[in-house]
Amino acid sequence: MIKIIMYVVGALGTNCYLVCDMESGEAMLIDPGEFEPSVVRDISEKRMTLKYIVLTHGHFDHVDAVREFKEEYPEAILAASAKDSELYGGYTPELPLTGGDEIGLGKLSFKVIATPGHTPGGLCFYVNEWDRDLIDRDFSGTLFSGDTLFNASVGRADMEGGDFKALKDSIREELFALPDDTIVLPGHMDVTTIEREKRYNVFVK
């Protein structure tokens, strides 16, 4: 059974996710853009073991608390794309990720999807599970989309390393290949689904 806790952190309202396989207690923290004490509380109270700190990309609002969480959980492995290494504030991924890789938490397996465009090393993570405590209806799975795909929007491509054509191709070819009823948990803003974005997202028409 999967457990997902979302925290909105920092001045830019970054969605940071604590994801856990409740049977084993193994967890990963996705995009810690600012140190959030309630993450530490939740890990302790729910008796989780933080196995990974995972980054969807290297922008500051998604990585700035890596140092603090590494100090709190020194055994947690930093997993991210090496293509964004210069953005990680001096950290090098201990587990470099590329498209097609998988990350395991207990019995859960997260597929790594390379989605360049917002940054060269942009990644998304898909798991064939969903958390009924988060949204109480059936889904085929959950996609953590970082700043690649938002609710009715997409990530910026006008910063260094950005490429709007690559971003659109990543969404159309990789993310839109997922089941329509996949729930999308983005790096900012509200939850959406693949079906909704196929229908209404004007940026990828």
CYANA upper distance limits for C-alpha pairs under 8 A (distance plus 0.5 A):
  1 MET  CA     21 ASP  CA      6.36
  1 MET  CA     22 MET  CA      6.06
  1 MET  CA     23 GLU  CA      7.11
  1 MET  CA    129 GLU  CA      8.32
  1 MET  CA    131 ASP  CA      8.33
  2 ILE  CA     19 VAL  CA      7.60
  2 ILE  CA     20 CYS  CA      6.21
  2 ILE  CA     21 ASP  CA      5.43
  2 ILE  CA     22 MET  CA      6.48
  2 ILE  CA    108 LEU  CA      8.26
  2 ILE  CA    129 GLU  CA      7.18
  2 ILE  CA    130 TRP  CA      7.02
  2 ILE  CA    131 ASP  CA      6.30
  3 LYS  CA     18 LEU  CA      8.48
  3 LYS  CA     19 VAL  CA      6.19
  3 LYS  CA     20 CYS  CA      5.56
  3 LYS  CA     21 ASP  CA      6.98
  3 LYS  CA     22 MET  CA      6.98
  3 LYS  CA    131 ASP  CA      6.21
  3 LYS  CA    133 ASP  CA      8.34
  4 ILE  CA     17 TYR  CA      7.13
  4 ILE  CA     18 LEU  CA      6.23
  4 ILE  CA     19 VAL  CA      5.11
  4 ILE  CA     20 CYS  CA      7.04
  4 ILE  CA    131 ASP  CA      6.77
  4 ILE  CA    134 LEU  CA      7.57
  5 ILE  CA     17 TYR  CA      6.15
  5 ILE  CA     18 LEU  CA      5.63
  5 ILE  CA     19 VAL  CA      7.06
  5 ILE  CA    134 LEU  CA      8.32
  6 MET  CA     15 ASN  CA      6.90
  6 MET  CA     16 CYS  CA      6.26
  6 MET  CA     17 TYR  CA      5.13
  6 MET  CA     18 LEU  CA      7.02
  7 TYR  CA     14 THR  CA      8.47
  7 TYR  CA     15 ASN  CA      6.25
  7 TYR  CA     16 CYS  CA      5.61
  7 TYR  CA     17 TYR  CA      6.77
  7 TYR  CA     36 GLU  CA      8.41
  8 VAL  CA     13 GLY  CA      5.91
  8 VAL  CA     14 THR  CA      5.87
  8 VAL  CA     15 ASN  CA      5.20
  8 VAL  CA     16 CYS  CA      6.66
  9 VAL  CA     13 GLY  CA      5.81
  9 VAL  CA     14 THR  CA      5.70
  9 VAL  CA     15 ASN  CA      7.00
  9 VAL  CA     16 CYS  CA      7.37
  9 VAL  CA     33 GLY  CA      7.03
  9 VAL  CA     34 GLU  CA      6.29
  9 VAL  CA     35 PHE  CA      8.39
  9 VAL  CA     36 GLU  CA      7.63
 10 GLY  CA     14 THR  CA      6.79
 10 GLY  CA     33 GLY  CA      7.07
 10 GLY  CA     34 GLU  CA      6.07
 10 GLY  CA     61 ASP  CA      7.50
 12 LEU  CA     61 ASP  CA      7.46
 13 GLY  CA    188 HIS  CA      6.86
 13 GLY  CA    189 MET  CA      8.26
 14 THR  CA     33 GLY  CA      7.14
 14 THR  CA     61 ASP  CA      7.06
 14 THR  CA     62 HIS  CA      7.35
 14 THR  CA    187 GLY  CA      6.26
 14 THR  CA    188 HIS  CA      5.65
 15 ASN  CA     31 ASP  CA      8.02
 15 ASN  CA    186 PRO  CA      7.49
 15 ASN  CA    187 GLY  CA      5.40
 15 ASN  CA    188 HIS  CA      5.85
 15 ASN  CA    189 MET  CA      8.07
 16 CYS  CA     29 LEU  CA      7.84
 16 CYS  CA     30 ILE  CA      6.20
 16 CYS  CA     31 ASP  CA      5.70
 16 CYS  CA     32 PRO  CA      6.12
 16 CYS  CA     33 GLY  CA      7.59
 16 CYS  CA     62 HIS  CA      8.28
 16 CYS  CA    187 GLY  CA      7.71
 17 TYR  CA     29 LEU  CA      6.27
 17 TYR  CA     30 ILE  CA      5.55
 17 TYR  CA     31 ASP  CA      7.52
 17 TYR  CA     32 PRO  CA      8.45
 18 LEU  CA     27 ALA  CA      7.39
 18 LEU  CA     28 MET  CA      6.40
 18 LEU  CA     29 LEU  CA      5.12
 18 LEU  CA     30 ILE  CA      6.90
 18 LEU  CA     39 VAL  CA      7.91
 19 VAL  CA     27 ALA  CA      5.89
 19 VAL  CA     28 MET  CA      5.87
 19 VAL  CA     29 LEU  CA      6.89
 19 VAL  CA     30 ILE  CA      8.28
 20 CYS  CA     25 GLY  CA      6.78
 20 CYS  CA     26 GLU  CA      6.17
 20 CYS  CA     27 ALA  CA      4.58
 20 CYS  CA     28 MET  CA      7.03
 20 CYS  CA     48 MET  CA      7.79
 20 CYS  CA    105 LEU  CA      7.68
 21 ASP  CA     25 GLY  CA      6.02
 21 ASP  CA     26 GLU  CA      6.08
 21 ASP  CA     27 ALA  CA      6.86
 21 ASP  CA    105 LEU  CA      6.41
 21 ASP  CA    106 GLY  CA      6.36
 21 ASP  CA    107 LYS  CA      7.62
 21 ASP  CA    108 LEU  CA      6.99
 22 MET  CA     26 GLU  CA      7.79
 23 GLU  CA    106 GLY  CA      7.74
 24 SER  CA    105 LEU  CA      8.28
 24 SER  CA    106 GLY  CA      5.81
 24 SER  CA    107 LYS  CA      8.38
 25 GLY  CA     47 ARG  CA      7.10
 25 GLY  CA     48 MET  CA      5.05
 25 GLY  CA     49 THR  CA      6.30
 25 GLY  CA    106 GLY  CA      8.05
 26 GLU  CA     48 MET  CA      6.32
 26 GLU  CA     49 THR  CA      5.41
 26 GLU  CA     50 LEU  CA      6.58
 26 GLU  CA     51 LYS  CA      6.55
 26 GLU  CA    105 LEU  CA      5.99
 26 GLU  CA    106 GLY  CA      6.63
 27 ALA  CA     48 MET  CA      6.71
 27 ALA  CA     49 THR  CA      6.29
 27 ALA  CA     50 LEU  CA      5.24
 27 ALA  CA     51 LYS  CA      6.11
 27 ALA  CA     52 TYR  CA      7.36
 27 ALA  CA    105 LEU  CA      6.98
 28 MET  CA     50 LEU  CA      6.09
 28 MET  CA     51 LYS  CA      6.21
 28 MET  CA     52 TYR  CA      5.05
 28 MET  CA     53 ILE  CA      6.08
 28 MET  CA     54 VAL  CA      7.24
 28 MET  CA    105 LEU  CA      8.36
 29 LEU  CA     50 LEU  CA      7.89
 29 LEU  CA     52 TYR  CA      6.89
 29 LEU  CA     53 ILE  CA      5.32
 29 LEU  CA     54 VAL  CA      6.45
 30 ILE  CA     53 ILE  CA      6.56
 30 ILE  CA     54 VAL  CA      5.23
 30 ILE  CA     55 LEU  CA      6.27
 30 ILE  CA     56 THR  CA      7.88
 31 ASP  CA     53 ILE  CA      8.12
 31 ASP  CA     54 VAL  CA      6.80
 31 ASP  CA     55 LEU  CA      5.53
 31 ASP  CA     56 THR  CA      7.08
 31 ASP  CA     62 HIS  CA      5.07
 31 ASP  CA     63 VAL  CA      6.40
 31 ASP  CA    187 GLY  CA      8.49
 32 PRO  CA     53 ILE  CA      8.49
 32 PRO  CA     55 LEU  CA      8.46
 32 PRO  CA     61 ASP  CA      8.42
 32 PRO  CA     62 HIS  CA      5.99
 32 PRO  CA     63 VAL  CA      5.99
 32 PRO  CA     64 ASP  CA      7.24
 32 PRO  CA     65 ALA  CA      5.82
 32 PRO  CA     66 VAL  CA      6.71
 33 GLY  CA     60 PHE  CA      7.17
 33 GLY  CA     61 ASP  CA      5.00
 33 GLY  CA     62 HIS  CA      4.35
 33 GLY  CA     63 VAL  CA      5.23
 33 GLY  CA     64 ASP  CA      5.33
 33 GLY  CA     65 ALA  CA      5.87
 33 GLY  CA     66 VAL  CA      8.13
 34 GLU  CA     61 ASP  CA      7.70
 34 GLU  CA     62 HIS  CA      8.13
 34 GLU  CA     63 VAL  CA      8.05
 34 GLU  CA     64 ASP  CA      6.23
 34 GLU  CA     65 ALA  CA      5.23
 35 PHE  CA     64 ASP  CA      8.44
 35 PHE  CA     65 ALA  CA      5.54
 35 PHE  CA     68 GLU  CA      7.24
 35 PHE  CA     69 PHE  CA      7.79
 36 GLU  CA     40 VAL  CA      8.08
 37 PRO  CA     41 ARG  CA      7.02
 38 SER  CA     42 ASP  CA      6.45
 39 VAL  CA     43 ILE  CA      6.66
 40 VAL  CA     44 SER  CA      6.73
 41 ARG  CA     45 GLU  CA      6.49
 42 ASP  CA     46 LYS  CA      6.32
 43 ILE  CA     47 ARG  CA      6.32
 43 ILE  CA     48 MET  CA      5.42
 43 ILE  CA     49 THR  CA      7.58
 43 ILE  CA     50 LEU  CA      8.01
 44 SER  CA     48 MET  CA      6.91
 50 LEU  CA     73 TYR  CA      7.58
 50 LEU  CA     75 GLU  CA      8.46
 50 LEU  CA     76 ALA  CA      6.28
 51 LYS  CA     75 GLU  CA      7.68
 51 LYS  CA     76 ALA  CA      5.24
 51 LYS  CA     77 ILE  CA      6.71
 51 LYS  CA    105 LEU  CA      8.36
 52 TYR  CA     76 ALA  CA      5.33
 52 TYR  CA     77 ILE  CA      5.09
 52 TYR  CA     78 LEU  CA      6.37
 52 TYR  CA     79 ALA  CA      7.09
 53 ILE  CA     66 VAL  CA      8.10
 53 ILE  CA     76 ALA  CA      6.76
 53 ILE  CA     77 ILE  CA      6.43
 53 ILE  CA     78 LEU  CA      5.31
 53 ILE  CA     79 ALA  CA      6.59
 54 VAL  CA     78 LEU  CA      6.48
 54 VAL  CA     79 ALA  CA      5.32
 54 VAL  CA     80 ALA  CA      6.40
 55 LEU  CA     62 HIS  CA      7.64
 55 LEU  CA     63 VAL  CA      7.54
 55 LEU  CA     78 LEU  CA      8.38
 55 LEU  CA     79 ALA  CA      7.02
 55 LEU  CA     80 ALA  CA      5.62
 55 LEU  CA     81 SER  CA      8.33
 55 LEU  CA    123 LEU  CA      8.27
 56 THR  CA     62 HIS  CA      8.33
 56 THR  CA     80 ALA  CA      7.29
 56 THR  CA     81 SER  CA      8.46
 56 THR  CA    122 GLY  CA      6.21
 56 THR  CA    123 LEU  CA      5.26
 56 THR  CA    124 CYS  CA      6.56
 56 THR  CA    145 SER  CA      8.06
 56 THR  CA    146 GLY  CA      5.86
 56 THR  CA    147 ASP  CA      8.20
 57 HIS  CA     62 HIS  CA      7.73
 57 HIS  CA     80 ALA  CA      7.78
 57 HIS  CA     81 SER  CA      7.82
 57 HIS  CA     84 ASP  CA      7.04
 57 HIS  CA    119 THR  CA      7.21
 57 HIS  CA    121 GLY  CA      6.52
 57 HIS  CA    122 GLY  CA      5.33
 57 HIS  CA    123 LEU  CA      6.93
 57 HIS  CA    146 GLY  CA      7.85
 57 HIS  CA    147 ASP  CA      8.42
 58 GLY  CA     62 HIS  CA      7.22
 58 GLY  CA     63 VAL  CA      6.82
 58 GLY  CA     84 ASP  CA      5.95
 58 GLY  CA     85 SER  CA      7.67
 58 GLY  CA     86 GLU  CA      8.46
 58 GLY  CA     87 LEU  CA      5.40
 58 GLY  CA     88 TYR  CA      5.96
 58 GLY  CA    119 THR  CA      8.09
 58 GLY  CA    121 GLY  CA      8.21
 58 GLY  CA    122 GLY  CA      8.46
 59 HIS  CA     63 VAL  CA      6.97
 59 HIS  CA     87 LEU  CA      6.83
 59 HIS  CA     88 TYR  CA      8.06
 60 PHE  CA     64 ASP  CA      5.80
 60 PHE  CA     87 LEU  CA      7.96
 60 PHE  CA     88 TYR  CA      8.13
 63 VAL  CA     88 TYR  CA      6.97
 63 VAL  CA     89 GLY  CA      8.40
 64 ASP  CA     89 GLY  CA      8.08
 65 ALA  CA     69 PHE  CA      6.73
 66 VAL  CA     70 LYS  CA      6.45
 67 ARG  CA     71 GLU  CA      6.71
 68 GLU  CA     72 GLU  CA      6.77
 69 PHE  CA     73 TYR  CA      6.35
 69 PHE  CA     74 PRO  CA      8.33
 70 LYS  CA     74 PRO  CA      5.39
 70 LYS  CA     75 GLU  CA      8.16
 70 LYS  CA     76 ALA  CA      7.20
 77 ILE  CA     94 GLU  CA      6.60
 77 ILE  CA     95 LEU  CA      7.34
 78 LEU  CA     92 THR  CA      8.48
 78 LEU  CA     93 PRO  CA      5.79
 78 LEU  CA     94 GLU  CA      5.79
 78 LEU  CA     95 LEU  CA      6.67
 79 ALA  CA     93 PRO  CA      5.93
 79 ALA  CA     94 GLU  CA      6.61
 79 ALA  CA     95 LEU  CA      5.08
 79 ALA  CA     96 PRO  CA      6.34
 79 ALA  CA     97 LEU  CA      7.00
 80 ALA  CA     93 PRO  CA      6.10
 80 ALA  CA     95 LEU  CA      7.15
 80 ALA  CA     96 PRO  CA      5.90
 80 ALA  CA     97 LEU  CA      5.83
 80 ALA  CA    123 LEU  CA      8.38
 81 SER  CA     85 SER  CA      7.64
 81 SER  CA     93 PRO  CA      7.61
 81 SER  CA     96 PRO  CA      5.81
 81 SER  CA     97 LEU  CA      5.34
 81 SER  CA     98 THR  CA      6.76
 81 SER  CA    121 GLY  CA      5.83
 81 SER  CA    122 GLY  CA      7.78
 81 SER  CA    123 LEU  CA      7.77
 82 ALA  CA     92 THR  CA      7.81
 82 ALA  CA     93 PRO  CA      6.96
 82 ALA  CA     96 PRO  CA      6.12
 82 ALA  CA     97 LEU  CA      7.62
 82 ALA  CA    121 GLY  CA      7.46
 83 LYS  CA    120 PRO  CA      6.60
 83 LYS  CA    121 GLY  CA      5.14
 84 ASP  CA     88 TYR  CA      7.49
 84 ASP  CA    119 THR  CA      7.77
 84 ASP  CA    120 PRO  CA      7.06
 84 ASP  CA    121 GLY  CA      5.52
 84 ASP  CA    122 GLY  CA      8.31
 85 SER  CA     90 GLY  CA      8.40
 85 SER  CA     91 TYR  CA      7.64
 85 SER  CA     92 THR  CA      6.43
 85 SER  CA     93 PRO  CA      7.80
 86 GLU  CA     90 GLY  CA      7.72
 88 TYR  CA     92 THR  CA      7.67
 97 LEU  CA    101 ASP  CA      6.98
 97 LEU  CA    112 VAL  CA      7.87
 98 THR  CA    112 VAL  CA      7.28
 98 THR  CA    113 ILE  CA      7.87
 98 THR  CA    114 ALA  CA      6.72
 98 THR  CA    123 LEU  CA      8.42
 99 GLY  CA    112 VAL  CA      5.73
 99 GLY  CA    113 ILE  CA      5.07
 99 GLY  CA    114 ALA  CA      4.89
 99 GLY  CA    123 LEU  CA      8.13
100 GLY  CA    111 LYS  CA      7.01
100 GLY  CA    112 VAL  CA      5.99
100 GLY  CA    113 ILE  CA      6.70
100 GLY  CA    114 ALA  CA      8.27
101 ASP  CA    111 LYS  CA      6.69
101 ASP  CA    112 VAL  CA      5.68
101 ASP  CA    113 ILE  CA      8.32
102 GLU  CA    109 SER  CA      6.81
102 GLU  CA    110 PHE  CA      5.84
102 GLU  CA    111 LYS  CA      5.17
102 GLU  CA    112 VAL  CA      6.13
103 ILE  CA    109 SER  CA      6.23
103 ILE  CA    110 PHE  CA      5.52
103 ILE  CA    111 LYS  CA      7.20
103 ILE  CA    112 VAL  CA      7.93
104 GLY  CA    108 LEU  CA      6.20
104 GLY  CA    109 SER  CA      5.12
104 GLY  CA    110 PHE  CA      6.78
105 LEU  CA    109 SER  CA      6.93
108 LEU  CA    127 VAL  CA      7.82
109 SER  CA    127 VAL  CA      6.70
109 SER  CA    128 ASN  CA      8.40
110 PHE  CA    125 PHE  CA      6.42
110 PHE  CA    126 TYR  CA      5.82
110 PHE  CA    127 VAL  CA      5.20
110 PHE  CA    128 ASN  CA      8.39
111 LYS  CA    125 PHE  CA      6.03
111 LYS  CA    126 TYR  CA      5.55
111 LYS  CA    127 VAL  CA      6.85
112 VAL  CA    123 LEU  CA      7.22
112 VAL  CA    124 CYS  CA      6.53
112 VAL  CA    125 PHE  CA      5.42
112 VAL  CA    126 TYR  CA      7.24
113 ILE  CA    123 LEU  CA      6.09
113 ILE  CA    124 CYS  CA      5.54
113 ILE  CA    125 PHE  CA      6.53
113 ILE  CA    126 TYR  CA      8.06
113 ILE  CA    174 GLU  CA      7.76
114 ALA  CA    121 GLY  CA      7.83
114 ALA  CA    122 GLY  CA      6.67
114 ALA  CA    123 LEU  CA      5.20
114 ALA  CA    124 CYS  CA      7.00
114 ALA  CA    170 SER  CA      8.15
115 THR  CA    121 GLY  CA      7.85
115 THR  CA    122 GLY  CA      5.52
115 THR  CA    123 LEU  CA      5.70
115 THR  CA    124 CYS  CA      7.17
115 THR  CA    148 THR  CA      7.46
115 THR  CA    166 ALA  CA      8.50
115 THR  CA    167 LEU  CA      7.34
115 THR  CA    170 SER  CA      5.41
115 THR  CA    171 ILE  CA      7.77
115 THR  CA    174 GLU  CA      8.00
116 PRO  CA    120 PRO  CA      5.26
116 PRO  CA    121 GLY  CA      6.19
116 PRO  CA    122 GLY  CA      5.31
116 PRO  CA    123 LEU  CA      7.75
116 PRO  CA    163 ASP  CA      8.27
116 PRO  CA    166 ALA  CA      6.59
116 PRO  CA    167 LEU  CA      6.43
116 PRO  CA    170 SER  CA      7.02
117 GLY  CA    122 GLY  CA      7.51
117 GLY  CA    148 THR  CA      8.02
117 GLY  CA    157 ALA  CA      6.81
117 GLY  CA    161 GLY  CA      8.16
117 GLY  CA    162 GLY  CA      5.71
117 GLY  CA    163 ASP  CA      5.08
117 GLY  CA    164 PHE  CA      6.28
117 GLY  CA    165 LYS  CA      7.68
117 GLY  CA    166 ALA  CA      5.23
117 GLY  CA    167 LEU  CA      4.29
117 GLY  CA    168 LYS  CA      8.07
117 GLY  CA    170 SER  CA      7.84
118 HIS  CA    122 GLY  CA      7.04
118 HIS  CA    147 ASP  CA      7.33
118 HIS  CA    148 THR  CA      6.70
118 HIS  CA    155 GLY  CA      6.19
118 HIS  CA    156 ARG  CA      6.29
118 HIS  CA    157 ALA  CA      5.51
118 HIS  CA    159 MET  CA      8.48
118 HIS  CA    161 GLY  CA      7.92
118 HIS  CA    162 GLY  CA      5.45
118 HIS  CA    163 ASP  CA      7.07
118 HIS  CA    164 PHE  CA      7.91
118 HIS  CA    167 LEU  CA      6.71
119 THR  CA    157 ALA  CA      8.08
119 THR  CA    160 GLU  CA      8.28
119 THR  CA    161 GLY  CA      5.89
119 THR  CA    162 GLY  CA      5.67
119 THR  CA    163 ASP  CA      8.11
120 PRO  CA    161 GLY  CA      6.42
120 PRO  CA    162 GLY  CA      7.41
122 GLY  CA    146 GLY  CA      8.43
122 GLY  CA    148 THR  CA      7.84
123 LEU  CA    145 SER  CA      8.00
123 LEU  CA    146 GLY  CA      7.81
124 CYS  CA    143 LEU  CA      7.43
124 CYS  CA    144 PHE  CA      6.11
124 CYS  CA    145 SER  CA      5.30
124 CYS  CA    146 GLY  CA      6.83
124 CYS  CA    148 THR  CA      8.31
125 PHE  CA    143 LEU  CA      6.12
125 PHE  CA    144 PHE  CA      5.61
125 PHE  CA    145 SER  CA      7.25
126 TYR  CA    141 GLY  CA      7.61
126 TYR  CA    142 THR  CA      6.19
126 TYR  CA    143 LEU  CA      4.93
126 TYR  CA    144 PHE  CA      6.92
127 VAL  CA    141 GLY  CA      6.11
127 VAL  CA    142 THR  CA      5.92
127 VAL  CA    143 LEU  CA      7.13
128 ASN  CA    140 SER  CA      6.63
128 ASN  CA    141 GLY  CA      4.56
128 ASN  CA    142 THR  CA      6.88
129 GLU  CA    139 PHE  CA      8.19
129 GLU  CA    140 SER  CA      7.37
129 GLU  CA    141 GLY  CA      5.07
129 GLU  CA    142 THR  CA      6.58
130 TRP  CA    138 ASP  CA      8.37
130 TRP  CA    139 PHE  CA      7.10
130 TRP  CA    140 SER  CA      8.20
130 TRP  CA    141 GLY  CA      6.01
130 TRP  CA    142 THR  CA      6.13
130 TRP  CA    183 ILE  CA      8.32
131 ASP  CA    135 ILE  CA      7.03
131 ASP  CA    136 ASP  CA      8.19
132 ARG  CA    136 ASP  CA      4.98
132 ARG  CA    137 ARG  CA      7.18
139 PHE  CA    181 ASP  CA      5.92
139 PHE  CA    182 THR  CA      6.18
139 PHE  CA    183 ILE  CA      6.96
140 SER  CA    179 PRO  CA      7.06
140 SER  CA    181 ASP  CA      6.28
140 SER  CA    182 THR  CA      5.78
140 SER  CA    183 ILE  CA      8.26
141 GLY  CA    181 ASP  CA      8.08
141 GLY  CA    182 THR  CA      5.48
141 GLY  CA    183 ILE  CA      6.81
142 THR  CA    182 THR  CA      6.08
142 THR  CA    183 ILE  CA      5.38
142 THR  CA    184 VAL  CA      6.50
142 THR  CA    185 LEU  CA      7.74
143 LEU  CA    182 THR  CA      7.25
143 LEU  CA    183 ILE  CA      6.65
143 LEU  CA    184 VAL  CA      5.32
143 LEU  CA    185 LEU  CA      6.51
144 PHE  CA    184 VAL  CA      6.63
144 PHE  CA    185 LEU  CA      5.41
144 PHE  CA    186 PRO  CA      6.39
144 PHE  CA    187 GLY  CA      8.18
145 SER  CA    149 LEU  CA      6.25
145 SER  CA    150 PHE  CA      8.11
145 SER  CA    184 VAL  CA      7.04
145 SER  CA    185 LEU  CA      6.61
145 SER  CA    186 PRO  CA      5.33
145 SER  CA    187 GLY  CA      7.01
146 GLY  CA    185 LEU  CA      8.29
146 GLY  CA    186 PRO  CA      5.63
146 GLY  CA    187 GLY  CA      4.64
146 GLY  CA    188 HIS  CA      8.15
147 ASP  CA    154 VAL  CA      7.44
147 ASP  CA    155 GLY  CA      5.38
147 ASP  CA    156 ARG  CA      8.41
147 ASP  CA    186 PRO  CA      7.06
147 ASP  CA    187 GLY  CA      5.67
147 ASP  CA    188 HIS  CA      7.64
148 THR  CA    154 VAL  CA      6.24
148 THR  CA    155 GLY  CA      5.50
148 THR  CA    167 LEU  CA      7.46
148 THR  CA    171 ILE  CA      7.91
148 THR  CA    186 PRO  CA      8.41
149 LEU  CA    153 SER  CA      6.97
149 LEU  CA    154 VAL  CA      5.09
149 LEU  CA    155 GLY  CA      6.74
149 LEU  CA    171 ILE  CA      7.65
149 LEU  CA    186 PRO  CA      6.99
150 PHE  CA    154 VAL  CA      5.66
150 PHE  CA    155 GLY  CA      7.64
150 PHE  CA    186 PRO  CA      6.01
150 PHE  CA    187 GLY  CA      7.92
150 PHE  CA    188 HIS  CA      7.43
150 PHE  CA    189 MET  CA      7.42
150 PHE  CA    190 ASP  CA      8.11
150 PHE  CA    192 THR  CA      8.05
151 ASN  CA    186 PRO  CA      8.09
151 ASN  CA    189 MET  CA      7.34
151 ASN  CA    190 ASP  CA      6.55
151 ASN  CA    191 VAL  CA      7.02
151 ASN  CA    192 THR  CA      5.91
151 ASN  CA    197 GLU  CA      7.50
151 ASN  CA    201 ASN  CA      8.26
152 ALA  CA    197 GLU  CA      6.69
152 ALA  CA    200 TYR  CA      6.93
152 ALA  CA    201 ASN  CA      5.11
152 ALA  CA    202 VAL  CA      7.75
152 ALA  CA    203 PHE  CA      8.47
153 SER  CA    201 ASN  CA      6.60
153 SER  CA    202 VAL  CA      8.05
153 SER  CA    203 PHE  CA      6.91
154 VAL  CA    203 PHE  CA      7.31
155 GLY  CA    167 LEU  CA      8.46
156 ARG  CA    162 GLY  CA      7.88
156 ARG  CA    164 PHE  CA      8.30
157 ALA  CA    161 GLY  CA      8.27
157 ALA  CA    162 GLY  CA      4.67
157 ALA  CA    163 ASP  CA      5.75
157 ALA  CA    164 PHE  CA      5.63
157 ALA  CA    167 LEU  CA      7.99
158 ASP  CA    162 GLY  CA      6.15
158 ASP  CA    163 ASP  CA      7.83
158 ASP  CA    164 PHE  CA      8.27
163 ASP  CA    167 LEU  CA      6.69
164 PHE  CA    168 LYS  CA      6.71
165 LYS  CA    169 ASP  CA      6.62
166 ALA  CA    170 SER  CA      6.53
167 LEU  CA    171 ILE  CA      6.88
168 LYS  CA    172 ARG  CA      6.54
168 LYS  CA    203 PHE  CA      8.38
168 LYS  CA    204 VAL  CA      6.28
169 ASP  CA    173 GLU  CA      6.13
169 ASP  CA    174 GLU  CA      8.20
170 SER  CA    174 GLU  CA      5.87
170 SER  CA    175 LEU  CA      7.31
171 ILE  CA    175 LEU  CA      5.32
171 ILE  CA    176 PHE  CA      6.52
171 ILE  CA    204 VAL  CA      8.11
172 ARG  CA    176 PHE  CA      5.61
172 ARG  CA    177 ALA  CA      7.85
172 ARG  CA    204 VAL  CA      7.76
173 GLU  CA    177 ALA  CA      6.73
174 GLU  CA    178 LEU  CA      7.82
175 LEU  CA    194 ILE  CA      8.03
176 PHE  CA    180 ASP  CA      8.13
176 PHE  CA    194 ILE  CA      6.89
176 PHE  CA    198 LYS  CA      7.59
178 LEU  CA    182 THR  CA      7.38
178 LEU  CA    194 ILE  CA      7.85
179 PRO  CA    194 ILE  CA      7.69
180 ASP  CA    193 THR  CA      7.54
180 ASP  CA    194 ILE  CA      5.49
180 ASP  CA    195 GLU  CA      4.92
181 ASP  CA    193 THR  CA      6.64
181 ASP  CA    194 ILE  CA      6.76
181 ASP  CA    195 GLU  CA      6.63
182 THR  CA    193 THR  CA      6.07
182 THR  CA    194 ILE  CA      6.17
182 THR  CA    195 GLU  CA      8.19
183 ILE  CA    191 VAL  CA      7.74
183 ILE  CA    192 THR  CA      6.55
183 ILE  CA    193 THR  CA      5.04
183 ILE  CA    194 ILE  CA      7.26
184 VAL  CA    191 VAL  CA      6.31
184 VAL  CA    192 THR  CA      5.59
184 VAL  CA    193 THR  CA      5.55
184 VAL  CA    194 ILE  CA      7.19
185 LEU  CA    190 ASP  CA      8.02
185 LEU  CA    191 VAL  CA      5.70
185 LEU  CA    192 THR  CA      7.39
186 PRO  CA    190 ASP  CA      7.66
186 PRO  CA    191 VAL  CA      7.10
192 THR  CA    196 ARG  CA      7.21
192 THR  CA    197 GLU  CA      7.92
193 THR  CA    197 GLU  CA      6.90
194 ILE  CA    198 LYS  CA      6.66
195 GLU  CA    199 ARG  CA      6.87
196 ARG  CA    200 TYR  CA      6.46
196 ARG  CA    201 ASN  CA      8.07
197 GLU  CA    201 ASN  CA      5.32
201 ASN  CA    205 LYS  CA      7.50
